[in-house]
Amino acid sequence: MIHVPKLPSVNTHKASILYLLLKGHRIKNKEMWGHIDTGYSASRISELRSDLWLIDDISLREVTKEKKTVVVKQYFIKSIHLSEILRDQNVLDFIAKYEAVHMRKAG
């Protein structure tokens, strides 16, 4: 069984990133600008990794609007780890609490 690291408070940028990763999303730093309204998503991912979350990444080459080729990181939790993590009741409670808090904000 996998050890479940510390879960962040649901009203934080770390929680927003972790929620997406736990839902199976693959995220890029630039995409997080629109979701959490900050350019510091890499710092939050680094903090989650320091908390021992098993977050993997791959480097992708992309072409910008200015026709420049850049390398960006895409972050994810491997499905083998995700399936084990999602068996933990604390993680399921975190997801439910996150959704409840953010549904109220949206509504």
C-alpha positions in Angstrom: 0.0 0.0 0.0 1.2 3.5 -0.8 1.8 6.1 1.9 -0.5 9.1 1.5 1.4 12.3 2.1 0.1 15.4 3.9 -3.0 16.9 2.3 -3.1 20.7 1.9 -5.9 22.9 3.0 -8.6 23.0 0.3 -8.4 26.8 -0.1 -4.9 26.9 -1.4 -3.2 26.8 -4.8 -1.5 23.6 -3.7 -4.9 22.0 -3.2 -6.1 23.2 -6.6 -3.1 21.6 -8.3 -3.3 18.4 -6.3 -7.1 18.1 -7.0 -6.5 18.2 -10.7 -3.7 15.7 -10.4 -5.8 13.4 -8.3 -8.6 13.6 -10.9 -6.1 12.3 -13.5 -5.3 15.5 -15.3 -1.9 16.2 -16.8 -1.1 19.9 -16.2 1.4 22.4 -17.6 2.6 25.5 -15.7 1.2 27.8 -18.3 -2.2 26.2 -18.2 -2.4 26.8 -14.5 -2.4 30.6 -15.0 -6.0 30.5 -15.9 -7.0 27.9 -13.3 -5.3 29.3 -10.1 -4.5 32.8 -11.4 -0.8 32.7 -10.6 2.5 32.0 -12.3 3.9 30.1 -9.3 2.4 26.7 -10.0 5.9 25.2 -10.4 6.6 26.3 -6.8 3.4 24.7 -5.6 4.3 21.5 -7.4 7.7 21.5 -5.9 6.1 21.9 -2.4 3.8 19.0 -3.1 6.8 16.9 -4.1 8.6 18.0 -0.9 5.5 16.7 0.9 6.3 13.4 -0.8 3.5 13.4 -3.4 4.6 11.1 -6.3 4.3 13.7 -9.1 6.1 12.8 -12.3 6.8 15.1 -15.3 7.7 14.9 -18.9 9.3 17.6 -21.1 7.4 18.6 -24.2 8.5 20.7 -27.1 5.9 23.3 -28.2 5.8 26.1 -30.7 4.7 29.5 -29.3 2.5 32.0 -31.1 5.8 33.8 -31.9 6.9 30.6 -33.7 9.6 29.8 -31.1 10.2 26.3 -30.0 10.2 25.9 -26.2 10.3 23.1 -23.8 7.5 22.9 -21.2 6.9 20.5 -18.3 3.8 18.5 -18.0 3.0 17.1 -14.6 1.0 14.1 -13.6 0.6 11.2 -11.2 1.2 7.8 -12.8 -2.0 5.8 -13.0 -0.5 2.9 -10.9 0.1 5.3 -8.0 -3.2 7.1 -8.6 -5.2 4.0 -8.3 -3.6 3.2 -4.9 -3.8 6.8 -3.6 -7.6 6.9 -4.5 -8.2 4.0 -2.2 -7.3 6.1 0.9 -10.4 7.6 2.6 -8.5 10.7 3.6 -7.8 11.4 -0.1 -11.4 10.8 -1.0 -12.5 13.1 1.8 -10.1 15.8 0.5 -11.6 15.5 -3.0 -15.2 15.7 -1.7 -14.3 18.7 0.6 -12.5 20.5 -2.3 -15.5 20.0 -4.6 -17.9 21.2 -1.9 -16.0 24.4 -1.2 -15.4 25.2 -4.8 -19.0 24.4 -5.9 -20.2 26.9 -3.3 -17.8 29.6 -4.6 -19.0 28.9 -8.2 -22.7 28.9 -7.2 
